[in-house]
């Protein structure tokens, strides 16, 4: 099993940037598909971005062009660079690891976009 810990959240003004990180421990990180999700108060968890074990990426339309997912297999980390943040990006952000039937989640990190 893999364990995930997110970091990097905080308070940022509209138009600002943040970089979230997710550190993985346990099984071979490079075998996992990694995803970022978020959940705003009163809303369902929303998929944002995926990066495959080979580095291919895919984004939800709501973040395409503003967010960038990347991974460092040597450091067992996945990151989410977020630019041009909007108030509606306020949410708890989660990383997710998938390999076959294994799904693992981190505890989440809060991102608040406010002036």
ChimeraX commands (.cxc) that place a marker at each C-alpha (Angstrom):
marker #1 position 0.00,0.00,0.00 radius 0.5
marker #1 position 1.09,3.60,-0.54 radius 0.5
marker #1 position 0.74,6.45,1.95 radius 0.5
marker #1 position 0.26,10.02,0.76 radius 0.5
marker #1 position 0.85,13.34,2.50 radius 0.5
marker #1 position -0.08,16.64,0.86 radius 0.5
marker #1 position 1.49,20.00,1.67 radius 0.5
marker #1 position 1.73,23.50,0.29 radius 0.5
marker #1 position -1.77,24.79,0.84 radius 0.5
marker #1 position -2.54,28.18,2.32 radius 0.5
marker #1 position -4.11,31.56,1.79 radius 0.5
marker #1 position -3.45,33.33,-1.50 radius 0.5
marker #1 position -4.92,36.38,-3.19 radius 0.5
marker #1 position -6.89,36.09,-6.42 radius 0.5
marker #1 position -4.50,35.93,-9.34 radius 0.5
marker #1 position -1.78,34.41,-7.21 radius 0.5
marker #1 position -0.01,31.07,-7.39 radius 0.5
marker #1 position 0.60,28.08,-5.16 radius 0.5
marker #1 position 2.46,24.82,-5.55 radius 0.5
marker #1 position 1.05,21.76,-3.83 radius 0.5
marker #1 position 3.14,18.69,-3.18 radius 0.5
marker #1 position 2.22,15.13,-2.36 radius 0.5
marker #1 position 4.84,12.85,-0.86 radius 0.5
marker #1 position 4.36,9.12,-1.23 radius 0.5
marker #1 position 5.82,6.30,0.80 radius 0.5
marker #1 position 5.38,2.59,0.64 radius 0.5
marker #1 position 5.25,0.68,-2.61 radius 0.5
marker #1 position 7.00,1.61,-5.85 radius 0.5
marker #1 position 5.80,5.13,-6.60 radius 0.5
marker #1 position 6.60,5.01,-10.31 radius 0.5
marker #1 position 4.01,2.27,-10.85 radius 0.5
marker #1 position 1.16,4.49,-9.74 radius 0.5
marker #1 position -1.11,6.77,-11.73 radius 0.5
marker #1 position -1.35,9.97,-9.71 radius 0.5
marker #1 position -4.26,12.39,-9.61 radius 0.5
marker #1 position -5.25,15.60,-7.89 radius 0.5
marker #1 position -8.79,16.28,-6.74 radius 0.5
marker #1 position -10.42,19.00,-4.72 radius 0.5
marker #1 position -13.55,19.36,-2.63 radius 0.5
marker #1 position -15.19,22.66,-1.84 radius 0.5
marker #1 position -17.66,23.02,1.04 radius 0.5
marker #1 position -21.02,21.55,0.14 radius 0.5
marker #1 position -19.76,20.16,-3.16 radius 0.5
marker #1 position -18.67,16.76,-4.45 radius 0.5
marker #1 position -15.02,15.88,-4.82 radius 0.5
marker #1 position -13.85,17.08,-8.24 radius 0.5
marker #1 position -11.10,15.55,-10.39 radius 0.5
marker #1 position -8.51,18.09,-11.56 radius 0.5
marker #1 position -5.53,16.40,-13.18 radius 0.5
marker #1 position -3.89,13.05,-13.87 radius 0.5
marker #1 position -0.31,12.07,-14.58 radius 0.5
marker #1 position 0.50,8.56,-15.71 radius 0.5
marker #1 position 3.48,6.51,-14.66 radius 0.5
marker #1 position 5.09,7.56,-17.94 radius 0.5
marker #1 position 4.39,11.25,-17.44 radius 0.5
marker #1 position 1.37,11.77,-19.72 radius 0.5
marker #1 position -0.99,14.38,-18.33 radius 0.5
marker #1 position -4.68,15.17,-18.54 radius 0.5
marker #1 position -6.65,18.07,-17.06 radius 0.5
marker #1 position -10.18,19.01,-16.24 radius 0.5
marker #1 position -11.42,21.92,-18.34 radius 0.5
marker #1 position -11.87,24.06,-15.23 radius 0.5
marker #1 position -8.10,24.12,-14.59 radius 0.5
marker #1 position -6.64,23.54,-18.03 radius 0.5
marker #1 position -4.07,26.21,-18.83 radius 0.5
marker #1 position -3.79,27.33,-15.19 radius 0.5
marker #1 position -2.70,24.19,-13.31 radius 0.5
marker #1 position 0.23,21.90,-14.09 radius 0.5
marker #1 position 0.73,18.43,-12.66 radius 0.5
marker #1 position 4.19,16.91,-12.50 radius 0.5
marker #1 position 5.94,14.02,-10.79 radius 0.5
marker #1 position 9.41,13.16,-9.61 radius 0.5
marker #1 position 9.66,9.40,-9.37 radius 0.5
marker #1 position 13.12,9.58,-7.79 radius 0.5
marker #1 position 11.67,11.60,-4.91 radius 0.5
marker #1 position 8.28,9.86,-4.89 radius 0.5
marker #1 position 6.44,13.14,-5.17 radius 0.5
marker #1 position 3.71,14.60,-7.33 radius 0.5
marker #1 position 3.09,18.33,-7.53 radius 0.5
marker #1 position 0.35,20.64,-8.68 radius 0.5
marker #1 position 1.41,24.10,-9.76 radius 0.5
marker #1 position -1.59,26.44,-9.64 radius 0.5
marker #1 position -1.51,29.82,-11.37 radius 0.5
marker #1 position -4.10,32.55,-11.84 radius 0.5
marker #1 position -6.02,31.36,-8.83 radius 0.5
marker #1 position -9.65,32.36,-8.43 radius 0.5
marker #1 position -11.91,32.50,-5.41 radius 0.5
marker #1 position -13.75,29.48,-6.77 radius 0.5
marker #1 position -10.53,27.46,-6.48 radius 0.5
marker #1 position -10.97,27.53,-2.71 radius 0.5
marker #1 position -11.18,23.93,-1.55 radius 0.5
marker #1 position -9.39,21.08,0.16 radius 0.5
marker #1 position -6.99,19.53,-2.33 radius 0.5
marker #1 position -6.25,15.81,-2.30 radius 0.5
marker #1 position -3.77,13.62,-4.11 radius 0.5
marker #1 position -4.74,10.13,-5.16 radius 0.5
marker #1 position -2.67,7.13,-6.16 radius 0.5
marker #1 position -4.01,4.32,-8.33 radius 0.5
marker #1 position -2.53,0.97,-9.27 radius 0.5
marker #1 position -4.91,-1.73,-10.34 radius 0.5
marker #1 position -7.47,-2.07,-7.57 radius 0.5
marker #1 position -5.41,0.00,-5.13 radius 0.5
marker #1 position -6.68,3.51,-4.49 radius 0.5
marker #1 position -4.97,5.63,-1.84 radius 0.5
marker #1 position -5.77,9.16,-0.67 radius 0.5
marker #1 position -3.93,11.75,1.30 radius 0.5
marker #1 position -5.48,13.76,4.12 radius 0.5
marker #1 position -5.82,16.90,2.02 radius 0.5
marker #1 position -4.46,20.42,2.18 radius 0.5
marker #1 position -6.59,23.55,2.37 radius 0.5
marker #1 position -6.30,26.21,-0.32 radius 0.5
marker #1 position -8.10,29.48,0.28 radius 0.5
marker #1 position -8.20,32.15,-2.41 radius 0.5
marker #1 position -9.32,35.45,-0.95 radius 0.5
marker #1 position -8.45,39.11,-0.93 radius 0.5
marker link #1:1,2 radius 0.2
marker link #1:2,3 radius 0.2
marker link #1:3,4 radius 0.2
marker link #1:4,5 radius 0.2
marker link #1:5,6 radius 0.2
marker link #1:6,7 radius 0.2
marker link #1:7,8 radius 0.2
marker link #1:8,9 radius 0.2
marker link #1:9,10 radius 0.2
marker link #1:10,11 radius 0.2
marker link #1:11,12 radius 0.2
marker link #1:12,13 radius 0.2
marker link #1:13,14 radius 0.2
marker link #1:14,15 radius 0.2
marker link #1:15,16 radius 0.2
marker link #1:16,17 radius 0.2
marker link #1:17,18 radius 0.2
marker link #1:18,19 radius 0.2
marker link #1:19,20 radius 0.2
marker link #1:20,21 radius 0.2
marker link #1:21,22 radius 0.2
marker link #1:22,23 radius 0.2
marker link #1:23,24 radius 0.2
marker link #1:24,25 radius 0.2
marker link #1:25,26 radius 0.2
marker link #1:26,27 radius 0.2
marker link #1:27,28 radius 0.2
marker link #1:28,29 radius 0.2
marker link #1:29,30 radius 0.2
marker link #1:30,31 radius 0.2
marker link #1:31,32 radius 0.2
marker link #1:32,33 radius 0.2
marker link #1:33,34 radius 0.2
marker link #1:34,35 radius 0.2
marker link #1:35,36 radius 0.2
marker link #1:36,37 radius 0.2
marker link #1:37,38 radius 0.2
marker link #1:38,39 radius 0.2
marker link #1:39,40 radius 0.2
marker link #1:40,41 radius 0.2
marker link #1:41,42 radius 0.2
marker link #1:42,43 radius 0.2
marker link #1:43,44 radius 0.2
marker link #1:44,45 radius 0.2
marker link #1:45,46 radius 0.2
marker link #1:46,47 radius 0.2
marker link #1:47,48 radius 0.2
marker link #1:48,49 radius 0.2
marker link #1:49,50 radius 0.2
marker link #1:50,51 radius 0.2
marker link #1:51,52 radius 0.2
marker link #1:52,53 radius 0.2
marker link #1:53,54 radius 0.2
marker link #1:54,55 radius 0.2
marker link #1:55,56 radius 0.2
marker link #1:56,57 radius 0.2
marker link #1:57,58 radius 0.2
marker link #1:58,59 radius 0.2
marker link #1:59,60 radius 0.2
marker link #1:60,61 radius 0.2
marker link #1:61,62 radius 0.2
marker link #1:62,63 radius 0.2
marker link #1:63,64 radius 0.2
marker link #1:64,65 radius 0.2
marker link #1:65,66 radius 0.2
marker link #1:66,67 radius 0.2
marker link #1:67,68 radius 0.2
marker link #1:68,69 radius 0.2
marker link #1:69,70 radius 0.2
marker link #1:70,71 radius 0.2
marker link #1:71,72 radius 0.2
marker link #1:72,73 radius 0.2
marker link #1:73,74 radius 0.2
marker link #1:74,75 radius 0.2
marker link #1:75,76 radius 0.2
marker link #1:76,77 radius 0.2
marker link #1:77,78 radius 0.2
marker link #1:78,79 radius 0.2
marker link #1:79,80 radius 0.2
marker link #1:80,81 radius 0.2
marker link #1:81,82 radius 0.2
marker link #1:82,83 radius 0.2
marker link #1:83,84 radius 0.2
marker link #1:84,85 radius 0.2
marker link #1:85,86 radius 0.2
marker link #1:86,87 radius 0.2
marker link #1:87,88 radius 0.2
marker link #1:88,89 radius 0.2
marker link #1:89,90 radius 0.2
marker link #1:90,91 radius 0.2
marker link #1:91,92 radius 0.2
marker link #1:92,93 radius 0.2
marker link #1:93,94 radius 0.2
marker link #1:94,95 radius 0.2
marker link #1:95,96 radius 0.2
marker link #1:96,97 radius 0.2
marker link #1:97,98 radius 0.2
marker link #1:98,99 radius 0.2
marker link #1:99,100 radius 0.2
marker link #1:100,101 radius 0.2
marker link #1:101,102 radius 0.2
marker link #1:102,103 radius 0.2
marker link #1:103,104 radius 0.2
marker link #1:104,105 radius 0.2
marker link #1:105,106 radius 0.2
marker link #1:106,107 radius 0.2
marker link #1:107,108 radius 0.2
marker link #1:108,109 radius 0.2
marker link #1:109,110 radius 0.2
marker link #1:110,111 radius 0.2
marker link #1:111,112 radius 0.2
marker link #1:112,113 radius 0.2
marker link #1:113,114 radius 0.2
marker link #1:114,115 radius 0.2
view
